Amino acid sequence: MRVQEAVDAYYAAWSGGKGDFSGVPLADDFVFRGPVADFESADGYRAMAAQAGPLVTRFAIRHQFVDGTRVCSIIDWEMNLPVPPMTSAEILEIEDGRIVRGDLIYDAEPLRAALAQGAAPEA
């Protein structure tokens, strides 16, 4: 799988797949770093995505930069939680057609506060 195909599958799982990463080529030892949680395996990340994915109500890639096997995406997204719309930057690294690392950067304070208060999906 080529770099862009791997990245497209990753974002399709968030935008239309509701967090179903079963078809996304994550390396078994996929490492993810984010402002709310970190993961050291594809299985751990897939489990999180399966829970968080259905809460994502809007997901749009504003712009994407490709530098060899590294892709940086600027993403606008919203969740079915009492938090404002968010913009993030995410860097994905791909080796041999598999995503080996993801780094997500955004201001997670509103999301952390909502989760700490036991936020439920909005009706």
FENZIBEL-V66995 format. One record per residue. N is the residue number from 1. PHI is phi in degrees with one decimal (NA if undefined). PSI is psi in radians with two decimals (999 if undefined). Layout:
# FENZIBEL-V66995
N|PHI|PSI ; N|PHI|PSI
This chain:
# FENZIBEL-V66995
1|NA|2.35 ; 2|-75.9|2.88 ; 3|-55.1|-0.92 ; 4|-64.5|-0.63 ; 5|-63.7|-0.72 ; 6|-63.9|-0.77 ; 7|-66.2|-0.73 ; 8|-61.2|-0.71 ; 9|-64.2|-0.69 ; 10|-60.4|-0.87 ; 11|-74.9|-0.48 ; 12|-64.5|-0.59 ; 13|-65.4|-0.57 ; 14|-81.3|-0.76 ; 15|-78.7|-0.72 ; 16|-124.1|-0.28 ; 17|-89.4|-0.03 ; 18|54.6|0.61 ; 19|88.3|0.20 ; 20|-85.1|1.78 ; 21|-98.6|0.29 ; 22|-62.1|-0.52 ; 23|-98.8|0.15 ; 24|-93.6|2.27 ; 25|-78.5|1.31 ; 26|-89.0|2.39 ; 27|-64.4|2.58 ; 28|-55.5|-0.64 ; 29|-98.1|0.54 ; 30|-51.7|2.30 ; 31|-113.3|2.28 ; 32|-127.7|2.34 ; 33|-124.1|2.21 ; 34|-145.2|3.00 ; 35|-74.0|-0.28 ; 36|-108.5|-0.59 ; 37|-156.3|2.68 ; 38|-119.7|2.64 ; 39|-136.6|2.58 ; 40|-115.2|0.13 ; 41|-153.4|2.73 ; 42|-64.1|-0.68 ; 43|-60.8|-0.78 ; 44|-63.2|-0.74 ; 45|-66.4|-0.75 ; 46|-61.0|-0.68 ; 47|-64.2|-0.76 ; 48|-62.5|-0.81 ; 49|-62.5|-0.63 ; 50|-63.5|-0.57 ; 51|-82.0|-0.77 ; 52|-80.0|-0.57 ; 53|-53.3|-0.80 ; 54|-64.4|-0.29 ; 55|-83.7|-0.25 ; 56|-78.7|2.08 ; 57|-102.8|-0.37 ; 58|-148.1|2.38 ; 59|-150.2|1.99 ; 60|-137.3|2.26 ; 61|-83.4|2.01 ; 62|-76.6|-0.76 ; 63|-157.1|2.67 ; 64|-138.5|2.36 ; 65|-116.7|2.30 ; 66|-117.4|2.25 ; 67|-132.3|1.55 ; 68|66.0|-1.97 ; 69|-101.8|0.23 ; 70|-117.3|2.29 ; 71|-126.1|2.25 ; 72|-113.0|2.20 ; 73|-119.9|2.41 ; 74|-101.4|2.15 ; 75|-125.6|2.36 ; 76|-105.4|2.28 ; 77|-149.6|2.74 ; 78|-134.7|2.67 ; 79|-126.8|2.73 ; 80|-81.9|0.94 ; 81|-137.2|2.82 ; 82|-76.0|1.14 ; 83|-134.5|2.62 ; 84|-71.6|2.87 ; 85|-55.5|2.57 ; 86|-122.2|2.65 ; 87|-122.7|2.36 ; 88|-136.2|2.86 ; 89|-118.5|2.38 ; 90|-134.0|2.34 ; 91|-112.6|2.15 ; 92|-114.0|2.41 ; 93|-115.1|2.31 ; 94|-120.3|2.33 ; 95|-132.0|2.27 ; 96|51.2|0.70 ; 97|79.4|0.06 ; 98|-119.9|2.50 ; 99|-80.1|2.12 ; 100|-104.0|-0.37 ; 101|-153.9|2.51 ; 102|-135.9|2.35 ; 103|-125.4|2.07 ; 104|-110.7|2.31 ; 105|-129.4|2.11 ; 106|-166.4|2.90 ; 107|-79.5|1.83 ; 108|-94.2|0.09 ; 109|-56.1|-0.83 ; 110|-61.2|-0.68 ; 111|-68.1|-0.77 ; 112|-59.5|-0.75 ; 113|-63.5|-0.75 ; 114|-64.7|-0.73 ; 115|-67.6|-0.66 ; 116|-65.0|-0.52 ; 117|-88.7|0.14 ; 118|70.8|0.64 ; 119|-56.4|2.39 ; 120|-108.5|2.78 ; 121|-54.6|2.50 ; 122|-74.6|2.57 ; 123|-76.0|999
